[in-house]
Amino acid sequence: MIVFLISVLKIVILLGFLVFIHELGHFLIAKWCKVKVKEFAIGFGPVLFSKQGKETKYQIRAIPLGGFVSMEGEEERSEEEGAFNKVSIPKRIAIVSAGGLVNIIFALIVYMGLQTATPNNVTTTVDSCTSGYSAESVGIMPGDTIKKINGKSVKKQSDINKIINSSNGEVVTIQIERNGEQLEYKTAPTMLEYNSTGIYLEAENSTKIQGFDSNGNVIYDWPMKLGFKDGTIEPNGVNIENNPTELSNILQNSSNDEKLNFTVKRSNEELSIDITPIKQKKYLLGVKLKPADKNFANNIYYAVLNTGDFAFSIVDNIKMLFTGRVSTNDLMGPVGISSVVAKTNGLQEFIYILALISLSLGVTNLLPFP
């Protein structure tokens, strides 16, 4: 019962707050444009609180899944002073877009704050090369700084990973800096095959499952639909708690058609789930990169870069929706969002989901369809 109440409280706080700042954006810009606001409401359904101001009625309603700002002349033309339909088109555009923009700005500020406060950044300078992989074979050395791949600038590890993984094993051109000198190498990234269940672990020394990677992308979401989210795992009866290496060994030693039985421990219950690993492949240069120094300047620098990726991730997702790479079945409404919020673990994850939903809400509200 306590867990249920906490989940409800988290949903109410998160959705209520995001709706509030969204509607507040509309409200403040409308006031700034001298448009008469008749009603400012947070939530739908029965009215829990109502107060009549000089011009505006303020309300809090029972269901925190939305809200609205009702303006004079918004639904139909009005000749009254301060009617929405009487202000200029640029002002109307500003009022309508203000809610979404507030959500986007809030999300970026929050995400950047998280990135700055919890730095775990990696440079593009090579710390070591793995024997037998493509980087070592062409002469890349520890201390080299990777500047460009195929003419594209790289500023962090995820930039390198993205280009190399999308190469499909074809030859790439790598520009490096060594002792102030610019050098260029051509090499085909090394292909590595592995078995994957789509499970992403929370930390290197943990077998606790987390459904998202560091950029907020779901990793092979089909196992999550089977109920893997937020538990600890035990494959084929082998206790691997706090021993993810053993999990990796079990996966790599399994055959393509071998079904593994996972015992998923969640709260006070255990679930038994069968799953067959999928053969995956990825491409690697075979370099280990140096971690960035943890100082204020570096924290801000990488926070800005990561926040930029975060901002454009939602745009990429929308592109994939229109190109068919993502199904409309993967979209979430208020119920799906509430389910995700209820399952958050800890303050940091809650704040991250707050930022992610705020960004999604902001961008989708700016699109020219409901």
Secondary structure, DSSP 8 states (H G I E B T S, - for coil): -HHHHHHHHHHHHHHHHHHHHHHHHHHHHHHHTT--EEEEEEEEEEEEEEEE-SS-EEEEEEEEEEEEEEETTSSS---STT-GGGS-HHHHHHHHHHHHHHHHHHHHHHHHHHHHHS---EEEEEEEE-TTSHHHHHT--TT-EEEEETTEE--SHHHHHHHHHTTTT--EEEEEEETTEEEEEEE--EEEEEEE---EESSTT--BEESB-TTS-BSS-HHHHTT-SS-EEEETT---TT-HHHHHHHHHTS-TT--EEEEEEETTEEEEEEE--EEEEEEE--EEEEE---SHHHHHHHHHHHHHHHHHHHHHHHHHHHHTSS-GGG---HHHHHHHHHT--HHHHHHHHHHHHHHHHHHHHHSS--
